[in-house]
Amino acid sequence: MAAIGTQVRRTETGDALARARQRAALLPDLLVEVHRILNTVNTGWHGRRKSGVGESFWQFRPYTEGEAVSRIDWRRSARDDRTYIRDQEWEAAHTVWLWADPSQSMLFKSEQAQVSKESRALVMVLALAELLSRSGERIGYPDIADPSSARNGAERLATLLSHAANLPAKPDLDRVRRFSDVVLVSDFLEPVEETLDTLQKLAHVGARAHLIEIYDPAEEDFPYRRRTEFVDPETGASMTFGRAQDYADDYRNLFYARRETLSTYCKRIGWSYTVNRTDRLASEALVTVHMNMTAKIGYQGGGAS
């Protein structure tokens, strides 16, 4: 009987932390810089934009009687018949919730992959925590960590995850608020209706989500031939096919239809959907995700073939 793959042991969080830092070091710091748009309200990941205390230049605007003379930009005013004020941008830390799927299906690893889906998801989440914390963002993890700003975001999160007795199969997103970003890393193999229900709740509160689909090469390629037994890692139910290759086309159609449904939903409301095969580099998807967090774009095949 043909072998499908194996279920690996859960990854030690310390090992995943070391790999996450290696991935994070590959990305230039500019990837975590926010893309500010002048004279608009930025509801992105660096908070709402307005005049205030900050180091970044925002705009020139006409001087109004009663304002402090020290704020006048005399060089700019000299080019015109009007007197101008130089406004700085008010900056505040933004809240980003991170979550990696702990379900049994994430432990799958085929012969074509070097790591399990669970391992890749941990690396992605810890690398994001490291990068975001460096830029002063408030990082939270449902049921594990309240949002907080700390330069050692990855180490802090890894420590909390390593001491967690049981991780719930579904993230508790009741504390997510408007203008927050939520990064969900999963294989999204649950019934698509359940995933959409979670996404609709996030949309209702005004948050912005970024989905990262982690998948094994065998889950996309369906390389199985002859007599093959398939086992549901969640329930233990099994099914045996005498000629597995006869079901390859139907399987792939369902596999891609699920992905298309989720990515289309995200694209329609300005969220992002990134995919990453476990036989490709995690850094490929990390670059895409960071770009997505500063722009409203839809499906991106970061790391997909």
N, C-alpha and C positions, 0 to 999 in steps of 0.2 A: 504494500500500500504506500502511495506517495506521501511524503512528509509535507505538512503545510508550513510549519515553522515551530518556534518554541516560545514559551513564556519565560521571560528572564526574571531574575530576582530584582527587587526594587533597588534603584541606584542609590548609593550612599550620597547624602546631600553634600558632604565635604568634597567628594570627587567632582560632583557637578559644579560646585562653586569654583573650583580651580579651572575647569574648562570654560565656565561662563566668563571669568576674568580674562582668559586668553582671547575669547571671542570679542569681549568689550574693547580690549587693547587694539584690535584691528580697525576699529571704527574711529574716524577723526572726530574731534570734539564738535565740529560744526554740525554734525548730524543731530545733535541735541539742542541746537539753537532754534529758537522759534522764528517763524517767518512772519514778521509783523507787517501789517497793511496800514498805511497812513490814513488817518481821519476816519477809521471805521472801528467798530466794536469787534474785538477779537475774542471769540468764545472758544478758542483753541486751548491748548494745553498749558499756556502760560498766563491764564487768567484774563480778565476783562481789561481792555486797554483804555486808559484815560490819563489826563494830565496829573502829575503828582511827583513824589520823590522817587528818583531813579537815576541811573547813569546813562541811559540811552536817550538820544535825541528823538523827539517825536515830530514836532512841527513848529513853524513860525506862524504867529497869528498877530493881528493888530493889537496894539497897546490900548488898554481901557483905563480911563481916568480913575485914579485911586489905587492902581496896582503899584507894587514896589518898583522903583526906578532901577534897582539893581538887577532886575530880570530883563531889562531891555537889551536886545542884541544890536549894538550900535553899528557894527559892520554891515549887517543885513539892512538896517534902517537907512544907511547911507546910500544904498542903491535905489531908494524909492523916496517918494514924497511922504510916506507914512512911517510911523514908529512901530517897530515889531517886538514882540515878546518871544523869547526862545523857550518853548515848553519841553520839559523832560517827560519821559513815559513812566507812569506808575506801574510797578511790577509786583506781582504777588505769586507765591508758590501755587502751583496747580496740583490737584489731586488725581493720581493715576492708580486705579485698582488693577492688580495683576492676579491671574489665576491659571493654574495648570491642572488639567484633568487627572484625577487620581484613580480613575476606574480601571477595572481589570483588563479591558481591551487595550489600554495604553502599554501593557507589558509585552505586547506581541513584538517579535523580532524574527524576520525571515533570514534565510541564508544570504540574500542579496544586500542586507543592511549591516552596518557595523554597530549600530546602537538601537536600543528599543525606542519606541515612541515616547515612553515615560521619561527616559533619560534625556531625549532631545527637548521635550517640553520643559523640563527643569532647567536645562541650560539656557533656553530662550528666556524664561522668566527671570532667572538670576542675572543674566546679562542685561536685560532691560532694567532691572532694579539698580544695577551698578551704574549704568549710563544715566538714568533719570535722576538718581540721587546726587550724582556729580553736578548736575545743573540746578540743584536745589529744589526739586519737585518733592511733593508729599506722596510717599508710596504706601499703599495699603494692600492687604491680602485678606479676602473674606474669611471670617472665622478664625484667622490666625494673627493678623497684625492690623492695628488701627493705623490710619494714615499718619505719617510723621516724616519730617525732614531729617535726614542723617547722611553724612558722606559715605558711610559704609553700608549702604542700603542692601547690597547683595549678601554681605556677611550676616547682617542682622536678620534678613529674611531666611537665610539658610539655617541659622541657629534655631529660629522659631519653628521652621518646618521639621527640623530633625527631632525636636522635642514634642511634636504633635502626635498624640496617641492615635487618633483616627481622623482622617480627612473626609469630610462629607462628599458624596458623589456629585452634588450640585452646589454651586457657590451661592451663599446667602447674599443677595445684592440689595437687600432692603435699605442699607445705609448709603447706597450710592445716591449722590445728589446731582442737581443740574450743573452742567458745564464740566463734570468730571469725565475722564477717559477711563474705559474699561478694556483691558486686554485679556481675551479668553484664548487659551492655548489648549487644543483638544483635537481628537480625530473626528469629532462630530458625527460619530456613527450611530448615535441614538436616533430614535424616530424624529424625522425632520420637524414634525409638529411641536415636539417638546423644545427643540432648540429655538424655533420661531417664537414660542411662547415666552421664553427667557428674553429674547431680543426685543420683543414688543414691550415688555415691562421696562427695559432700559430706555427705550425710545419714549415711553410715556413720561418718565421723570426728566427727560431732557439731557441725558448723558450721551456720550459718543463712544461707540464700541469699535474695537479692532479685533477681528477673528483671525487666528493663525491655525490653519489646519495642518496637523502633523500626520503623515501617513507613510506606511511601509511600501517599498517598491512592489511587493507581492500583492498588496491590496489594490494596486492600480493595474498592474500587468496581468494578474491572474494566470500564473505560469503552470497551473496544475493540469496534469494529464492522467488518464486512466482512472483506476479506482482510488478515490480519495475520501477520507472522513473529515468533515468540518465540525468543529466544536465551538459553541458559543462561550466565550470566556466569562461572560456575566452570569449566565444561568447554568452552564454545564451541559445544555442540550446538544445533541450531536445528530448529524445527518450524513449518510454515506451515498456517494454517487459512483456508479460503475464507470461512467465516462465523463469525468469532470470537464473536459474540454468542450463538451456539447453545451455547457451553460456559460461559457466565457463571454459571449456577446451580450446575453441578457444581464449578466452580472455587471459588466462595464457600463451598460446603459443606465442601470440603477445607481451605480457609483457616481457617475458624472451628473446624473439628474439631481441627486441630493446636493452635490456641490453647487450646481448651477442655481438651484432654488435659494440656497443660503447667500451666495455671492450676489445674486440679483437683488435680493432684499436689502443687503448692505449697501449696494451701489445706489439703490433708489432713494435712500435717506441720507446719503453722504458719508457712510461708514466705509471701512475697508475690510477686504478679505484676502489674506495671503496664504499661500500653500508652501509647504516644505517637505520634501521627501527625505527620509532618513539616510539615504545614500548620497545626499548632497550636503554642502556646507551649511551650518546654521547661520553663519555670517551673511549669506546671501539673503535670507529672509529677514534678518535683523535690519539690514540697510533699508529694505523695502518698508518694513513696519515703521521705522523712524521717519521715513519720508511721508508715509501715510498719516502719521500723527501731526504733521504740519500742513496737510493738504487734504481736501475732501475729494478723494478718488475711490474707485471701487475695487473690483477684483484685480489682484496682482499675483502673477505666478512666480513669486520669489523662490527660486530653487526648484521649480517644477520643470519637468522635461516635456 
